[in-house]
Every structure is written in C-alpha cells, then in structure tokens.
C-alpha cells in the first residue's frame, strides 16, 4: 500500500485541498462516532457541509476515504513520534518519549484511534499495514540501541510487537476509555517492565 499522494491530490488547487481536508475531518468524526458500517456518504457530506456530489470529486467511495484516514493517521503519528524521540538523551529516553507521544496522540485524536481499531474488521490487510509500518519504526530505533550497546541483542521483531502491545492497551485502558493521561505510576511500571527486559546491565 502506497502512502504517496495520488496524481489527483497533487493537482488539487488550494481550495480543493481545503475541501478534501474538510471531508477527511468530517469522515474522522462520523466514523469515530457511528462506526464504518453505520456511516453513509451522506453522513460525511452533511458533517462537512458540502453537497454529496462534491464527495466524489475527491473520493470514489466510503472505503477510499476510510483508507485515506488510516494512511494519514499512520503517517502523522509516526512523524510525531520521530520528532519527539530525536532530542532524547539516550535510547531508553527515546523509547520513553515515543510512548508519551503516542499517548498524547490518542488523547488528541480519539476518533482516529477508534478508526484504526475498526480496520481489523473492515480491511485486515489495511490493519496489518498500519501495524507493520509502526513496527518498522520500533525496529529501527531498537536496532540503534543494540548497535550502541544499550539494548540486548535479542529478537527485535518480538520486542517491537511487545512494545506496541503495551502502548496499545495502556492507551486504550487509560486514554481512550477514561479520557485521561496514563497515570505516572502506570507509565513507570510499564517502563520498568520494558527496560528490565531489554536493557543491558
């Protein structure tokens, strides 16, 4: 699955880009509230305040706008995590900052987080693509930690998916369900578990 902009997107005027963005944000709200299968294109265009015909100038189907949201979320989340990690003091600090960035993102964009979870039944290949992309970022950062002698040289794909699982379920439990920050003692417990396992002593 490509993340590159389509030719149609590249050729949009500034106003066209704004309208497309308006449709995406409207779809984000409606999918997040109603779910994919209960959402109609009419629901999306009404939320966006545009005519139904306008939708088809930018997307061919409800599924296409759903895919675009997942791709956008993946791209923006990974960029935000990377930005947060780049000023870290060491590899452990980088991982901590990455988790914190993820939890803030879930809090700021709960509808998009919900949409990703819906993808497991809407499109399993898309769901896997999302987590494969996220895992690749973990693998890169963990590999650097191993190269610099900070992390143990163990199966890093296993570690990456374990770390994603920790982030996923702490984010779900505290941020998505409760609408609050992950408590400090919870975060510290998770970090202790992680680094007792992967950090060289």
N, C-alpha and C positions, 0 to 999 in steps of 0.2 A: 504494500500500500504506500503510495507516494504522499509526501507532505508538501510537495511543490505546488505553487499556485497554478491553477489552470490558465489556459490562454484567455478564456473568457474573463477571469478575475483580473488578469494583468491588463486587459483592455478596458476595464471599467473606468468611467470618469470619477472624479472626486465625489460627486453626488451619488453615483452608482455604488461606490464603495460604502458610503454612509448608509444607503438603503439596505445593502447586503448585511452590513453590521447590525442594523436595526432588526432585520429579520432573524439573524442569529441570536441576538439577545432576547428577542421575543420567544423564539423556539426554546431557548435555555430555560426561561421562566415556565413556559407551558409544559414542556417535557418533565421538568423538575416537579411540577405540581400534580399533573394528571397522569404522567407516565406515557411511554411511547405509544402503546396500543390504543389508549383512550384519547390521544391527541389527534386532531384533524388539521389540515392545512388552513381551514377557515379559522380555527382557534389561533393559529400562529399569526395570520394576517390581521385578525382583529386586535390581537395584543400589540402588533407592530403599528397599527393604524394605517395600513395600506390595503389596496384592493387585492382580491385573490389573484387576478391576472399578473400583478406585479411579482408575486412569489415566483412564477415560472420564468421570469426574466433572469433569475439568479440560481434557482434550484429546480431540478427536474422532478423531484419527489420529496415526500416527507423523509424517506430514508436517507436521501442525499444530504439534507440539512442536518440530520442526526449524525451522520458520518463526519460532516464538517465540524460539528461541535466537539466530537471526541478528538479529532485531529488538532483542533485549536487548543483544547484543554491540555492535551499531551505536550504540545509544543511550548505553550506558555508556562506550564508547571515546570517542565524540565529546565527552561531558561531561568526561571526564578530560583530554583534550587541551585543551579550552577552559579548564579550571581551571588547568592548567599554564601556559598562554600569557598569562593575564590579568595577571600581575605582571611581564611582560617589560619590559626597559628600552627596547626599540625593536622594529621589525617583524622585523629579522633575528634578534634574540634570541628573539622569539616563535616563529618557524619552527623554530629550533633546539630550543626547549623542546617544541614539538609532536612533533618526530621522537623526542626522548628519551622522551616519554610513550608514544608508540606502541611503541617497542622494549621498554620495561618491561612494557607490557600484553601483548605477545606472550609474553614470558618468564613472566609470572604466569598467563596463560591459554592455554597451547599447544593445549588441546583445542578451545577456541572458535575459535582461529585456523585450525585444521585444518578445522573445520566450515564456515567461510566458504569455504575453497578447494573443499570438496566441492560447494558450491552451484552451481558452474559446470556440473555435470552433473546435479544433482538438480533445479534450477529456475533457468534462465538469467535469468528476469525478476527473481527474488529477488536473484540475484548482481549484476545490474545495479543494482537498487535500492540495495543496500548501498554500491556504489561511487559512485553518484550522490549519495547522502547525504554520503559522505565528501568528495567533490569540492566540494559546496556549501560546506562549511566552509573548505576551502582557498581557494575563490573569494572568500569574504567577507574572510578575513584578507589575501589578496593585494591585493584592491581597496583596503583601508585603507592598505596600504603604498604603493600607487600614488598615492592621494589625498594622502598626506603627503609625497610626493616622494622616498620612499626606494627604491621599486622602479620599474623601467622600465614604461612603458605599452605592453605587448605583449599578445598574445592570452592572456588569463589562464586560459581553459579548457585550452589546451595546456599551460601551465605547471603547472596543478593536476594534470593527469594524469601529467605527467613526474615531479612530486614524489611522487605516490602510488606510481609505479613504483619510484622509488629506495627509498622506505620499505619497500615490499612485498618487494623482492628482497634488500635488506640484512637485513631482519628474517628472511626465510626462510633466507638463507645462514648467518648467524651465530647468531641467537637460536633459531629453530625447529629447524634441522638440528643445530647444535652444542650448543645448550643453554647458551650463554654470552652475555655482553654484546657488543654491537658494539664491536670494538677502537677505541680512541681515534683511532688514525691513520686507520682506515677512515672513522669518522664525520667527522673533519676533512677528509678528501679529498672526501667527498660534499658537505659544506657549502661547500667551496671551489668545487667544480663548480657548485653551485646559485647561489651569490651572485655569482660571476664572470659568470653569465649574466643574472641578473635585477636586480642592484643597480645603482643609478645611481652613476656615478663623479664 
